[in-house]
Amino acid sequence: MQFAFSRQYHNSVSTIAVESCTIAVSVKYGLFPSCPLLACYEDSCAALWWVARHAGGNGAKPWLNKHADFGRVFIDRDSARGNISHTLVTRVGSIELPQDIKVVGVILVQPYFGGTEDDQMWLYVCPPLVGLLDLRLKLAKEDLARLGCEKVLVLVAKKDHLMEMGIGYSEELKKSEWRGSMELVKNIEEKHCF
């Protein structure tokens, strides 16, 4: 399992940031088994609030205060972390962020929402009373309708076992009352987490 500062993710995020002239903030969340699985959702929310505290120019990192455009925040990740990103943007839709920060979009790269052989892992790491009925896996229409962003990009890969899940997410989002713009991009040649 990769983490925010592994060579693979660090290099990927750095390349994207340089090529798109953006600032990237990676979240180092607690990993199972040293932390409960659900801690990564809270850690990601805490990271967004850490960024938000910089919006008024008074954050702990002067470079972030000075250079970030807090009116154009995007949240991005892949696989199970795509699920975390979706959950975070759902939270953004139901809470009030500081007025100077706006989450414009979310990028979900091969997101996991249950319904595959990976479910056995989910059942292993989740408390028994949550399991596959966890709201993070069941996409409720009201949750989709309140996504706290105006753009969603879903990337899937033909050689990935999560491809149908990403397509299903896109279809459910279209049917929901969410009023943003959504794009689904299919890559024919790539595998999971390309």
Contacts in CASP RR format, 6 or more apart in sequence:
PFRMAT RR
TARGET T0000
AUTHOR 0000-0000-0000
METHOD contacts of the structure
MODEL  1
MQFAFSRQYHNSVSTIAVESCTIAVSVKYGLFPSCPLLACYEDSCAALWW
VARHAGGNGAKPWLNKHADFGRVFIDRDSARGNISHTLVTRVGSIELPQD
IKVVGVILVQPYFGGTEDDQMWLYVCPPLVGLLDLRLKLAKEDLARLGCE
KVLVLVAKKDHLMEMGIGYSEELKKSEWRGSMELVKNIEEKHCF
1 31 0 8 1.000
2 8 0 8 1.000
2 9 0 8 1.000
2 193 0 8 1.000
3 9 0 8 1.000
3 28 0 8 1.000
3 31 0 8 1.000
4 10 0 8 1.000
4 26 0 8 1.000
4 27 0 8 1.000
4 28 0 8 1.000
4 29 0 8 1.000
5 26 0 8 1.000
5 28 0 8 1.000
9 26 0 8 1.000
10 26 0 8 1.000
13 24 0 8 1.000
13 26 0 8 1.000
14 24 0 8 1.000
16 22 0 8 1.000
16 24 0 8 1.000
17 23 0 8 1.000
17 24 0 8 1.000
22 74 0 8 1.000
23 64 0 8 1.000
23 67 0 8 1.000
23 68 0 8 1.000
25 47 0 8 1.000
25 50 0 8 1.000
25 51 0 8 1.000
25 64 0 8 1.000
27 43 0 8 1.000
27 44 0 8 1.000
27 47 0 8 1.000
28 43 0 8 1.000
29 35 0 8 1.000
29 39 0 8 1.000
29 40 0 8 1.000
29 43 0 8 1.000
29 44 0 8 1.000
29 47 0 8 1.000
29 84 0 8 1.000
30 39 0 8 1.000
30 40 0 8 1.000
30 43 0 8 1.000
31 40 0 8 1.000
32 125 0 8 1.000
33 125 0 8 1.000
36 127 0 8 1.000
37 125 0 8 1.000
37 126 0 8 1.000
38 126 0 8 1.000
40 81 0 8 1.000
40 84 0 8 1.000
41 84 0 8 1.000
41 87 0 8 1.000
41 88 0 8 1.000
41 136 0 8 1.000
44 84 0 8 1.000
44 85 0 8 1.000
44 87 0 8 1.000
44 88 0 8 1.000
45 88 0 8 1.000
45 91 0 8 1.000
48 75 0 8 1.000
48 88 0 8 1.000
48 92 0 8 1.000
48 97 0 8 1.000
48 103 0 8 1.000
51 64 0 8 1.000
51 68 0 8 1.000
51 70 0 8 1.000
51 73 0 8 1.000
51 101 0 8 1.000
52 70 0 8 1.000
52 97 0 8 1.000
52 98 0 8 1.000
52 101 0 8 1.000
53 59 0 8 1.000
53 60 0 8 1.000
53 98 0 8 1.000
54 60 0 8 1.000
54 61 0 8 1.000
54 64 0 8 1.000
54 65 0 8 1.000
54 68 0 8 1.000
54 70 0 8 1.000
55 70 0 8 1.000
55 98 0 8 1.000
55 100 0 8 1.000
55 101 0 8 1.000
56 65 0 8 1.000
56 70 0 8 1.000
56 98 0 8 1.000
56 100 0 8 1.000
57 65 0 8 1.000
57 66 0 8 1.000
58 65 0 8 1.000
59 65 0 8 1.000
70 100 0 8 1.000
70 101 0 8 1.000
70 102 0 8 1.000
71 100 0 8 1.000
71 101 0 8 1.000
71 102 0 8 1.000
71 104 0 8 1.000
72 102 0 8 1.000
72 104 0 8 1.000
73 101 0 8 1.000
73 102 0 8 1.000
73 103 0 8 1.000
73 104 0 8 1.000
73 105 0 8 1.000
74 103 0 8 1.000
74 104 0 8 1.000
74 105 0 8 1.000
74 106 0 8 1.000
74 107 0 8 1.000
75 85 0 8 1.000
75 88 0 8 1.000
75 89 0 8 1.000
75 103 0 8 1.000
75 105 0 8 1.000
75 106 0 8 1.000
75 107 0 8 1.000
75 149 0 8 1.000
76 85 0 8 1.000
76 106 0 8 1.000
76 107 0 8 1.000
76 108 0 8 1.000
76 109 0 8 1.000
77 84 0 8 1.000
77 85 0 8 1.000
77 107 0 8 1.000
77 108 0 8 1.000
77 109 0 8 1.000
78 108 0 8 1.000
78 109 0 8 1.000
78 110 0 8 1.000
78 111 0 8 1.000
78 193 0 8 1.000
79 109 0 8 1.000
79 110 0 8 1.000
79 111 0 8 1.000
79 112 0 8 1.000
79 162 0 8 1.000
79 192 0 8 1.000
79 193 0 8 1.000
80 112 0 8 1.000
80 118 0 8 1.000
82 108 0 8 1.000
82 109 0 8 1.000
82 110 0 8 1.000
82 111 0 8 1.000
82 112 0 8 1.000
83 111 0 8 1.000
83 112 0 8 1.000
83 113 0 8 1.000
83 136 0 8 1.000
83 137 0 8 1.000
85 106 0 8 1.000
85 107 0 8 1.000
85 108 0 8 1.000
85 111 0 8 1.000
86 106 0 8 1.000
86 108 0 8 1.000
86 111 0 8 1.000
86 113 0 8 1.000
86 136 0 8 1.000
86 169 0 8 1.000
87 136 0 8 1.000
88 106 0 8 1.000
89 103 0 8 1.000
89 105 0 8 1.000
89 106 0 8 1.000
89 147 0 8 1.000
89 148 0 8 1.000
89 149 0 8 1.000
90 143 0 8 1.000
90 144 0 8 1.000
90 146 0 8 1.000
90 147 0 8 1.000
90 148 0 8 1.000
92 103 0 8 1.000
92 147 0 8 1.000
92 148 0 8 1.000
92 149 0 8 1.000
93 146 0 8 1.000
93 147 0 8 1.000
93 148 0 8 1.000
94 146 0 8 1.000
97 103 0 8 1.000
103 148 0 8 1.000
103 149 0 8 1.000
104 149 0 8 1.000
104 150 0 8 1.000
104 151 0 8 1.000
105 149 0 8 1.000
105 150 0 8 1.000
105 151 0 8 1.000
105 152 0 8 1.000
105 153 0 8 1.000
106 147 0 8 1.000
106 149 0 8 1.000
106 151 0 8 1.000
106 152 0 8 1.000
106 153 0 8 1.000
107 152 0 8 1.000
107 153 0 8 1.000
107 155 0 8 1.000
108 152 0 8 1.000
108 153 0 8 1.000
108 154 0 8 1.000
108 155 0 8 1.000
108 166 0 8 1.000
108 169 0 8 1.000
109 155 0 8 1.000
109 193 0 8 1.000
110 155 0 8 1.000
110 156 0 8 1.000
110 157 0 8 1.000
110 160 0 8 1.000
110 162 0 8 1.000
110 163 0 8 1.000
110 166 0 8 1.000
110 192 0 8 1.000
110 193 0 8 1.000
111 154 0 8 1.000
111 162 0 8 1.000
111 165 0 8 1.000
111 166 0 8 1.000
111 169 0 8 1.000
112 118 0 8 1.000
112 162 0 8 1.000
112 165 0 8 1.000
113 136 0 8 1.000
113 137 0 8 1.000
113 139 0 8 1.000
113 165 0 8 1.000
113 166 0 8 1.000
113 169 0 8 1.000
114 122 0 8 1.000
114 132 0 8 1.000
114 137 0 8 1.000
114 165 0 8 1.000
115 132 0 8 1.000
115 137 0 8 1.000
115 165 0 8 1.000
116 161 0 8 1.000
116 162 0 8 1.000
116 165 0 8 1.000
117 161 0 8 1.000
118 161 0 8 1.000
118 162 0 8 1.000
119 132 0 8 1.000
122 131 0 8 1.000
122 132 0 8 1.000
122 134 0 8 1.000
122 137 0 8 1.000
123 131 0 8 1.000
123 132 0 8 1.000
126 134 0 8 1.000
131 137 0 8 1.000
135 143 0 8 1.000
139 169 0 8 1.000
139 172 0 8 1.000
141 172 0 8 1.000
141 175 0 8 1.000
141 176 0 8 1.000
141 177 0 8 1.000
144 172 0 8 1.000
144 173 0 8 1.000
144 176 0 8 1.000
144 177 0 8 1.000
144 178 0 8 1.000
145 176 0 8 1.000
145 177 0 8 1.000
145 178 0 8 1.000
146 178 0 8 1.000
147 173 0 8 1.000
147 178 0 8 1.000
147 180 0 8 1.000
149 180 0 8 1.000
150 180 0 8 1.000
150 181 0 8 1.000
151 180 0 8 1.000
151 181 0 8 1.000
151 182 0 8 1.000
151 183 0 8 1.000
152 173 0 8 1.000
152 180 0 8 1.000
152 181 0 8 1.000
152 182 0 8 1.000
152 183 0 8 1.000
153 182 0 8 1.000
153 183 0 8 1.000
153 185 0 8 1.000
154 166 0 8 1.000
154 167 0 8 1.000
154 169 0 8 1.000
154 170 0 8 1.000
154 182 0 8 1.000
154 183 0 8 1.000
154 184 0 8 1.000
154 185 0 8 1.000
155 185 0 8 1.000
155 187 0 8 1.000
156 162 0 8 1.000
156 163 0 8 1.000
156 166 0 8 1.000
156 167 0 8 1.000
156 184 0 8 1.000
156 185 0 8 1.000
156 186 0 8 1.000
156 187 0 8 1.000
157 163 0 8 1.000
157 186 0 8 1.000
157 187 0 8 1.000
157 188 0 8 1.000
157 189 0 8 1.000
157 190 0 8 1.000
157 191 0 8 1.000
157 192 0 8 1.000
157 194 0 8 1.000
158 186 0 8 1.000
158 187 0 8 1.000
158 188 0 8 1.000
158 189 0 8 1.000
158 190 0 8 1.000
159 189 0 8 1.000
159 190 0 8 1.000
159 191 0 8 1.000
159 192 0 8 1.000
160 190 0 8 1.000
160 191 0 8 1.000
160 192 0 8 1.000
161 192 0 8 1.000
162 192 0 8 1.000
163 186 0 8 1.000
166 184 0 8 1.000
167 184 0 8 1.000
170 182 0 8 1.000
170 184 0 8 1.000
173 182 0 8 1.000
174 182 0 8 1.000
187 194 0 8 1.000
END
